[in-house]
Amino acid sequence: MILLDEPLSSLDPYLSLELIKEIEKLKLQFNLSIIYVTHSKEEALRIGNKVAVIDNGEIHQIGRSKELYDRPSSIFVANFMGLSNTFRAKVKVIESNYIILYSQEYDNQIVAINEQNNNIQVGESVYYVVNPTKIAFQSNNSNSNKISGIVSKVIFFGEYWEITVNSMTVRVNIDSNTPQIGETVDLYWNYETTIIIKSFKDELQNEKN
């Protein structure tokens, strides 16, 4: 077993990528078990077969990269994974297939799929998380959430545009029609991509601070 503690921290992007390739090659060639410590989401997702997200010595979640990305168990994990759209809401209705939230941020109802294992109650305060890559400016799906807002920021990142609408961040491909600052737009995302996270005490305390 090998322990690598922030091995790429002082390297430029090109050298970092080359070293990652070498680490992957050695791991396969010698069938190595590697504990890789990093603050980089990109390194964790690329290198780790299984990822543990830790804060102040406490493990928030352990799982495959896609599992942590698609279903983070806490706001800390969601933030580490780059899922920047995290908002507070109240649980309004719980049905057999759906959970309906009331979002004060947008004065709107938000719908999520009831996964039957989230152990939440009507009236409870929760977070909901929306992946920036799952949001679109139009939708033909009737099972979609919709909010409206004004574009306040448009940033070009080379591979995609990052667009801020009110407090919501959207990432779209560079070949997409990009709205302009000041433009009013509608945002859509499917019910199944709304992630509900229970409000843990430490996260509630951090929000108050």
Secondary structure as GFF3:
##gff-version 3
##sequence-region A 1 209
A	DSSP	beta_strand	2	5	.	.	.	ID=ss1
A	DSSP	alpha_helix	13	29	.	.	.	ID=ss2
A	DSSP	beta_strand	34	37	.	.	.	ID=ss3
A	DSSP	alpha_helix	41	47	.	.	.	ID=ss4
A	DSSP	beta_strand	51	55	.	.	.	ID=ss5
A	DSSP	beta_strand	58	63	.	.	.	ID=ss6
A	DSSP	alpha_helix	65	70	.	.	.	ID=ss7
A	DSSP	alpha_helix	75	80	.	.	.	ID=ss8
A	DSSP	beta_strand	85	94	.	.	.	ID=ss9
A	DSSP	beta_strand	98	103	.	.	.	ID=ss10
A	DSSP	beta_strand	108	113	.	.	.	ID=ss11
A	DSSP	beta_strand	125	130	.	.	.	ID=ss12
A	DSSP	three_ten_helix	132	134	.	.	.	ID=ss13
A	DSSP	beta_strand	144	156	.	.	.	ID=ss14
A	DSSP	beta_strand	160	165	.	.	.	ID=ss15
A	DSSP	beta_strand	168	173	.	.	.	ID=ss16
A	DSSP	beta_strand	184	190	.	.	.	ID=ss17
A	DSSP	three_ten_helix	191	193	.	.	.	ID=ss18
A	DSSP	beta_strand	194	198	.	.	.	ID=ss19
A	DSSP	alpha_helix	201	208	.	.	.	ID=ss20
###
